[in-house]
Amino acid sequence: MYALTAIDWTEIEDLLRHGVKTYELVCADHITIAKKTKKKDKLFITNLSKQDVKAGLEGVITEVQDITTGYWRTVPREYDEKELLTARVQVKYLNDVRVTKVKDKGKGEGLTVEIKEHMLLG
């Protein structure tokens, strides 16, 4: 499954608190993931950067509820371009998980992980 990396921790906490969250994404890897993802697909989410995702890392698994891509018009003084391609992905929290395997597909292609869900004891 694809991984959304470097998501602000307070935004992940918001997902955990409310169960559903919409993220607005602008990273090239995340835009590629958004284009390849459909409703009901699973996504792994972590606050760590792409380079720091390793086997043993804990994060959350989510299910995509809605996903759209589009252009956002910017103020030219802030960026050289006037429009940025963005994606909005709404996800539903499913469970806490641990990464078992990582595959970096290269720049702008996203990161995939294999995971193991946590087992609750008692």
Secondary structure, DSSP 8 states (H G I E B T S, - for coil): -EEE-S--HHHHHHHHHHSEEEEEE-SHHHHHHHHH--TT-EEEE-SS-GGG--TT-EEEEEEEEEEEEEEEE--TTTSSSSEEEEEEEEEEEEEEEEEEEEEE--TTT-EEEEEEE-----
